[in-house]
């Protein structure tokens, strides 16, 4: 390490201006003379951009070559787009079919907003092409209330009249709400066709008035109710009009 000194001579950079002294009589004239000049900074080299890769587009309904060329900034317009895809499109540029895959040529540097808009449209088109999800099946309680409500919904689909109150009133009279109830003592039982289920329906009546989409088991609560209500509607106008044995 050099010794510390109060009068050490300062070092000069070769880039600093040097001093020339010229005598003018007795005086000394100090003239600044440029020494080594600072090297001018070289202009930043232009970074070569990689060549854009050819892009493709799949035709959708309502497209035309002019529309595609405009939206994707195809150099040369629709004519260039047609020439690049003549083997796909054939001899008539006005006939393009959805699903055709076209080569757009070398893509321009797309403006971010336009690129985002095209991506959004593509995503929307893809989403709209997906089949709509089936609505969730309605759930019903596995009890008398749920059976009646499910039966009413099925009856509404088939135009069978009836109300919750009318069904509930007749169920309580016929079976007290027991879906496995069976009558083994009346005239129907003696004839070999006992009344069964919530609304005490005999087998021939159940078969004749069975509602499609419900169980073929006459003990099934929903199938029993809907078949009985279908029968009551045919004979009495509605289960609501039944107030006794039917």
C-alpha positions as CSV (number, residue, x, y, z in Angstrom):
1,X,0.0,0.0,0.0
2,X,1.5,3.4,-0.9
3,X,2.4,5.7,2.0
4,X,-0.2,8.2,3.0
5,X,0.9,11.8,2.3
6,X,-0.6,15.1,2.6
7,X,0.8,16.3,-0.7
8,X,0.5,13.2,-2.9
9,X,0.0,14.1,-6.6
10,X,-3.4,13.3,-7.9
11,X,-3.5,10.8,-10.7
12,X,-5.2,11.8,-13.9
13,X,-7.2,9.6,-16.1
14,X,-6.1,9.5,-19.8
15,X,-9.6,10.6,-20.6
16,X,-9.3,13.8,-18.6
17,X,-8.5,17.0,-20.5
18,X,-4.8,17.8,-20.6
19,X,-3.4,21.4,-20.1
20,X,-1.2,23.2,-22.6
21,X,0.7,26.3,-21.4
22,X,1.5,29.1,-23.8
23,X,3.7,32.0,-22.9
24,X,2.4,35.5,-23.6
25,X,5.0,37.9,-22.3
26,X,5.3,37.5,-18.6
27,X,2.0,35.9,-18.2
28,X,1.1,32.4,-18.6
29,X,-2.0,31.6,-20.7
30,X,-3.7,28.4,-19.8
31,X,-5.2,26.8,-22.9
32,X,-7.4,23.7,-22.6
33,X,-6.5,21.2,-25.3
34,X,-8.6,18.1,-25.8
35,X,-6.7,15.0,-25.2
36,X,-8.0,11.5,-25.7
37,X,-11.8,11.8,-26.2
38,X,-14.3,9.5,-24.7
39,X,-15.2,6.8,-27.2
40,X,-18.7,7.3,-28.5
41,X,-21.1,4.6,-27.3
42,X,-21.9,2.2,-30.1
43,X,-25.5,2.2,-31.1
44,X,-27.3,-0.8,-29.6
45,X,-27.5,-3.5,-32.2
46,X,-31.0,-4.4,-33.5
47,X,-32.0,-7.8,-32.1
48,X,-33.2,-9.9,-34.9
49,X,-36.7,-11.1,-34.4
50,X,-37.3,-14.8,-35.0
51,X,-39.4,-15.4,-38.1
52,X,-43.0,-15.8,-37.3
53,X,-44.3,-19.3,-37.7
54,X,-47.2,-20.0,-40.1
55,X,-50.5,-20.0,-38.3
56,X,-53.7,-21.8,-39.0
57,X,-57.4,-21.2,-38.5
58,X,-60.4,-23.5,-38.4
59,X,-63.4,-22.2,-40.3
60,X,-66.6,-21.6,-38.3
61,X,-70.2,-20.9,-39.4
62,X,-70.6,-17.4,-40.8
63,X,-66.9,-17.1,-41.9
64,X,-65.7,-15.7,-45.2
65,X,-62.2,-15.4,-46.6
66,X,-62.4,-11.6,-46.4
67,X,-63.6,-11.7,-42.8
68,X,-60.8,-14.2,-41.8
69,X,-58.2,-12.2,-43.6
70,X,-59.2,-9.0,-41.9
71,X,-59.5,-10.4,-38.4
72,X,-56.1,-12.1,-38.6
73,X,-54.3,-9.3,-40.6
74,X,-53.4,-11.7,-43.4
75,X,-50.8,-10.0,-45.7
76,X,-52.3,-9.7,-49.2
77,X,-55.9,-10.0,-47.9
78,X,-58.4,-12.7,-48.9
79,X,-56.7,-13.2,-52.3
80,X,-53.5,-14.3,-50.6
81,X,-55.4,-16.4,-48.2
82,X,-57.2,-18.1,-51.0
83,X,-54.0,-18.8,-53.0
84,X,-52.4,-20.3,-49.9
85,X,-55.3,-22.6,-49.4
86,X,-56.5,-23.4,-53.0
87,X,-55.8,-27.1,-52.5
88,X,-58.2,-27.1,-49.5
89,X,-60.9,-24.6,-50.8
90,X,-61.1,-25.7,-54.5
91,X,-61.9,-23.4,-57.4
92,X,-64.6,-21.3,-55.7
93,X,-63.3,-19.0,-53.0
94,X,-66.8,-18.2,-52.0
95,X,-67.5,-21.7,-50.8
96,X,-65.9,-22.4,-47.5
97,X,-67.2,-25.0,-45.1
98,X,-67.1,-25.0,-41.3
99,X,-64.3,-27.3,-40.1
100,X,-61.8,-26.5,-42.9
101,X,-58.3,-25.8,-41.6
102,X,-56.7,-22.9,-43.4
103,X,-53.1,-21.8,-43.4
104,X,-53.0,-18.1,-42.6
105,X,-49.3,-17.7,-43.8
106,X,-46.7,-15.9,-41.7
107,X,-48.6,-14.0,-39.0
108,X,-47.9,-10.4,-38.4
109,X,-46.9,-9.3,-34.9
110,X,-50.4,-9.1,-33.6
111,X,-51.5,-6.3,-31.4
112,X,-52.0,-7.7,-27.9
113,X,-55.6,-6.4,-27.8
114,X,-56.5,-8.1,-31.1
115,X,-54.8,-11.3,-30.1
116,X,-56.7,-11.4,-26.8
117,X,-60.0,-10.7,-28.5
118,X,-59.4,-13.6,-31.0
119,X,-58.5,-15.9,-28.1
120,X,-61.6,-14.8,-26.2
121,X,-63.8,-15.5,-29.2
122,X,-62.2,-18.9,-29.8
123,X,-62.8,-19.8,-26.2
124,X,-66.5,-18.6,-26.4
125,X,-67.0,-20.6,-29.6
126,X,-65.5,-23.7,-28.0
127,X,-67.6,-23.3,-24.9
128,X,-70.8,-22.8,-26.9
129,X,-70.1,-25.9,-28.9
130,X,-70.1,-28.0,-25.7
131,X,-73.4,-29.8,-25.0
132,X,-75.3,-28.2,-22.1
133,X,-75.1,-30.2,-18.9
134,X,-78.2,-32.1,-18.0
135,X,-80.2,-30.5,-15.1
136,X,-79.7,-32.2,-11.8
137,X,-82.5,-34.7,-11.0
138,X,-84.9,-33.3,-8.4
139,X,-84.6,-35.1,-5.1
140,X,-87.7,-36.2,-3.1
141,X,-87.9,-37.4,0.5
142,X,-88.5,-41.2,0.9
143,X,-91.7,-40.7,2.8
144,X,-95.4,-40.0,2.2
145,X,-94.8,-36.3,1.6
146,X,-92.0,-37.0,-0.9
147,X,-94.0,-39.8,-2.7
148,X,-97.0,-37.4,-3.1
149,X,-94.8,-34.6,-4.4
150,X,-93.0,-36.8,-6.9
151,X,-96.3,-38.2,-8.1
152,X,-97.7,-34.7,-8.6
153,X,-94.7,-33.7,-10.7
154,X,-95.2,-36.8,-12.9
155,X,-98.9,-36.2,-13.1
156,X,-98.3,-32.7,-14.3
157,X,-96.1,-34.0,-17.1
158,X,-98.9,-36.3,-18.3
159,X,-101.8,-33.8,-17.7
160,X,-103.3,-35.8,-14.9
161,X,-105.3,-33.6,-12.5
162,X,-105.0,-33.8,-8.7
163,X,-103.8,-31.9,-5.7
164,X,-101.7,-32.7,-2.7
165,X,-104.7,-32.5,-0.3
166,X,-106.8,-34.8,-2.5
167,X,-104.2,-37.4,-2.7
168,X,-103.2,-37.2,1.0
169,X,-106.8,-37.5,2.1
170,X,-107.5,-40.6,0.1
171,X,-104.2,-42.2,1.0
172,X,-105.0,-41.9,4.7
173,X,-108.4,-43.3,4.3
174,X,-107.3,-46.3,2.1
175,X,-104.0,-47.3,3.7
176,X,-103.1,-44.9,6.5
177,X,-99.9,-44.2,4.6
178,X,-98.6,-47.8,4.5
179,X,-97.3,-48.5,0.9
180,X,-97.4,-52.3,1.6
181,X,-101.0,-52.3,2.7
182,X,-103.2,-55.1,1.1
183,X,-106.9,-55.9,1.5
184,X,-107.4,-59.7,1.7
185,X,-111.1,-59.7,2.8
186,X,-113.3,-57.7,0.3
187,X,-114.9,-58.7,-2.9
188,X,-111.8,-58.0,-4.9
189,X,-109.7,-60.2,-2.7
190,X,-112.4,-63.0,-3.0
191,X,-112.1,-62.6,-6.8
192,X,-108.3,-63.1,-6.6
193,X,-107.3,-59.4,-7.2
194,X,-106.8,-57.9,-3.8
195,X,-106.4,-54.1,-3.5
196,X,-102.7,-53.1,-2.8
197,X,-100.6,-50.1,-1.9
198,X,-101.2,-46.6,-0.7
199,X,-104.4,-46.0,-2.7
200,X,-105.5,-49.7,-2.7
201,X,-105.4,-50.4,-6.5
202,X,-106.2,-53.8,-7.9
203,X,-103.9,-55.4,-10.4
204,X,-106.1,-54.9,-13.5
205,X,-106.6,-51.3,-12.8
206,X,-102.9,-50.7,-12.1
207,X,-102.0,-52.3,-15.4
208,X,-104.6,-50.4,-17.4
209,X,-103.8,-47.0,-15.8
210,X,-100.0,-47.4,-15.2
211,X,-98.2,-44.1,-16.0
212,X,-95.1,-44.5,-18.2
213,X,-91.8,-43.8,-16.4
214,X,-93.0,-45.2,-13.1
215,X,-92.3,-48.6,-11.6
216,X,-94.3,-51.7,-12.8
217,X,-94.5,-52.8,-9.1
218,X,-98.0,-51.8,-7.8
219,X,-96.5,-51.6,-4.3
220,X,-94.2,-48.8,-5.4
221,X,-95.6,-45.7,-3.7
222,X,-95.2,-43.3,-6.7
223,X,-96.4,-45.8,-9.3
224,X,-99.4,-46.7,-7.1
225,X,-100.4,-43.0,-6.6
226,X,-100.0,-42.0,-10.2
227,X,-101.9,-45.0,-11.5
228,X,-104.8,-44.5,-9.0
229,X,-104.9,-40.7,-9.9
230,X,-105.0,-41.6,-13.6
231,X,-107.9,-43.9,-13.0
232,X,-109.7,-41.4,-10.8
233,X,-109.3,-38.7,-13.4
234,X,-110.8,-41.0,-16.1
235,X,-113.7,-42.0,-13.9
236,X,-114.4,-39.1,-11.5
237,X,-112.6,-36.2,-13.2
238,X,-109.9,-36.0,-10.4
239,X,-108.7,-37.8,-7.3
240,X,-109.9,-34.6,-5.6
241,X,-113.5,-35.7,-6.3
242,X,-113.0,-39.1,-4.5
243,X,-114.3,-39.1,-1.0
244,X,-115.0,-42.8,-0.4
245,X,-114.5,-46.2,-1.9
246,X,-113.8,-45.9,-5.6
